Structures are given as C-alpha cells and as structure tokens.
Amino acid sequence: MLSTAGFRVSKRRVFEANTIVDTARGTLRRSGRLLRIREAGRLGILTYKGPAAIGKYKDREELELEVSDPRKLSKILSRLDFAPKFRYEKYRTEYRRPGEAGTAMLDETPIGVYLELEGAPAWIDRNARRLGFAESDFSTASYYGLYAAYCREHKLPVTHMTFQGQETGVTSQETE
C-alpha cells in the first residue's frame, strides 16, 4: 500500500520500548503533559510533550533529546520522584515520499497495526486520500487510549501494552 503510493522506507523496522513516567500524583498527566523514555534499537530518546490541541489533527509541543543510557536516565528520573506509569512496545518502520516533508510511520503493536501520518495538515489529507483513508478513519488517540479501549472491548485489565502479554506490577494510568 505505501510503496504503491510512492513511499519509500526512510528508517528500517526497529523494536521500540516506550515508558511513560510521571509523579505519584500524576502531575504531568493531569496537566496534559507527558514525559517518555524510548529505547529504539541502540538509541535512547527522552521526549517531553506539551498539552495537545486536538481537533482534526493532534498538535502539541514536542522536545526530544537523545540519551546514551536510557536505563541510567530512568534511575535519575526515579530519584526525582518520577515512576513508570505505562509501558508500550511496537515495531516501527518509517516511510517518506521523495521530495516531500511528511513522514508515514507504520507501527506494529500487540493490539494491531497503525499508520501515523506526521506533517502539515494539507500533506496529511493528501496522503491519507492517496492511501485510501477517509477523514472518518483518522484518530488522535494515544497508544494508552487505544490500548485502554482494546482492553475494555476484550474485558482485560489495563496494564502495559507489551508483546509478552499482560504484565503485573505497575498499574497504568491514562498518560497521553
């Protein structure tokens, strides 16, 4: 589907382990902000996301920083009273159309395969149509939101979205 629409792989498929952290009181979640530690292959990334302006598209401030040791970063954040709240895993492949600024990201998750289009609104609309999607197919839901809905539908407890199945330990709270 992507290749017939002129997209080419720009970043090969990689396993990602993502951990959302917050204070015990959920300070970030309650204010619409997010702090995520991502391990993608050998790369570690700390991401801050500001409150989202949600309409047809999700738009929010996003700041990212590569880190050499995500596990050590997790320890530092725990010393600052941040704890893991939700872990989700996926395999991501990124695609681009030559000469265009947007990115299509194909995410394989434990609950299904999702396509994220990131770019200017006109680029998103044009390429969604090119790929056969209608506006009614769009979603601005986070992976936590998608996972919580999946768990409700399948009468499962909401824990962590991992390929190993339901983990025990940390009870997740809505984060993104």
N, C-alpha and C positions, 0 to 999 in steps of 0.2 A: 504494500500500500504506500509506504513512504517513498520507496525507490521509484515507483511509477509516477509519483507526484514531483519527482526531481530532487528529492532529498538524498543526501549522501552522509555516511557516517562521519562525524567530526570527532567523536570520542568513543572509543570502543567500550563494549559492555563491561561494567565493573560492579562488584558487590559493594553495597553501602550499608553500614550500620549507623543509625542515627539515634542519638539520645537527647531528649528534651530535658532540660534541667530547670528547676525553679526553687524558690524558698518553700519552707514547710507551709507557709500561709498562702502560697500561690500568688505572690505579689505580681510576678510578670504576667501570668495568665489573666488575672483579674483586670490588669490594665491593657490587655490586648497585645502585649509584647511577648517575645519568645527568645530563648537562648538555646542553641542547638550545637552539639558536638557531633561531627560527622567523620567517620572513618571510611574512606573510599580508596580501596587498594592500599597503597603505601602513603596516601595523602590524608592528612588530618585538617579539618576545617572547623573553625568556630564561627557561628553565624548568629547575628542579632537581627531580629525582625521587629519593626515597629508596629503600631496599631494599623490594621488593614482598613482601607477604604474599599468597601465591597459594593459592587454594582454588577454590571455585566462581566466585569473583569475584577480580579483582585489586585490591588495596588498598595504596596507598603514599602517603607524604607527597609533596605537590606544591606547590612555591612558584613563582610566576610574577611577572615584572616586565616591564612594557612598556619598550621602549627606542626612542629616536628614530632611532638609526642602527645597525642590525644589522651592517653591514659594518665599521664602526669598532669595535663590540663584538668582532667576530671578530679584528680586529687586536690589540686589548687582550688577549684570551684567548691568542692565539698568543705574545705577549710573555711570558705567564705559563706557557708550555710546554704549552698545550692545542692540539691539532691536530684537524682534521676527520677523523672515522673512518667516518661513514656519512651519506649524503645521501639523503633520500627526498622525493618530491613527491606531492601529491594535490590534488584539488579537494574542498573540504568545504562542506556545507550543514548548518546546524543547525536542528533542529525541537524544538518543545515542545508539550505538551498544555496548553491553558489551565487555570490554577489548580493545576498540578502542578509539583513541584520538579525533576524529572529532565529530562535532555536526550538526544535521539537525534541522533547525528551520522552523516551519510551521507558516506562517503569514497570518491571515485573515484580509484583508483590505477592505475599501469601494469600491475598484475597482477590486477586485479579490483575489484569494488565491495564495500565493507564497511560494516556498520552497527554503531556503538558506542552502547551504552546506558549512560549515566552517571547514577547516582542511588543511592538507598537500595536494598538488596537486594530488598525487597518490591516496590518500584516497577519494578526491572529485570525480575523474574519476571513480574509482572502484564502489563507492556507487551510483553515477549517473546512471551508467550502470545497477547496481543491481535494481534500482528503475524504470528502463525503459526509462531513458532520454538519448538522443543523445547529442553530443557536440553542435549541432546546436540549441539545446534548451537552452544553457547557456546564461546568461545575466549578465553584470556587472553594469547595470543601477542602479542608486539610486532610492529611492522612489519618490523623486521630479521628476526625469527623467521619471519614469513610469507614474506618475500622469499627468505630462505635456503632454505626448504623448496621454494618455487617453482623456484628455480634448480637444486636437486638433482633435482627431478622432471623438469625440462626440459633437464638436462645443460648448464647455463650457469654461467659463473663468477659468483661473488658479488662484485659491485662496488657500484653505487649504484642505487637504485630511482627512476629518472627517466623522464619521458616521452620523452626523447631517446634512450633505449636504454642500453646498457651504456657507461659512461664508463671512461676509463683514468685512471691516476694513483693515487689513494689506494686501497689495498686495505682493505676494511671488515673490522671485527671485530665479534663479537656485542656489542651495546651495551645494548639494552633488556631 
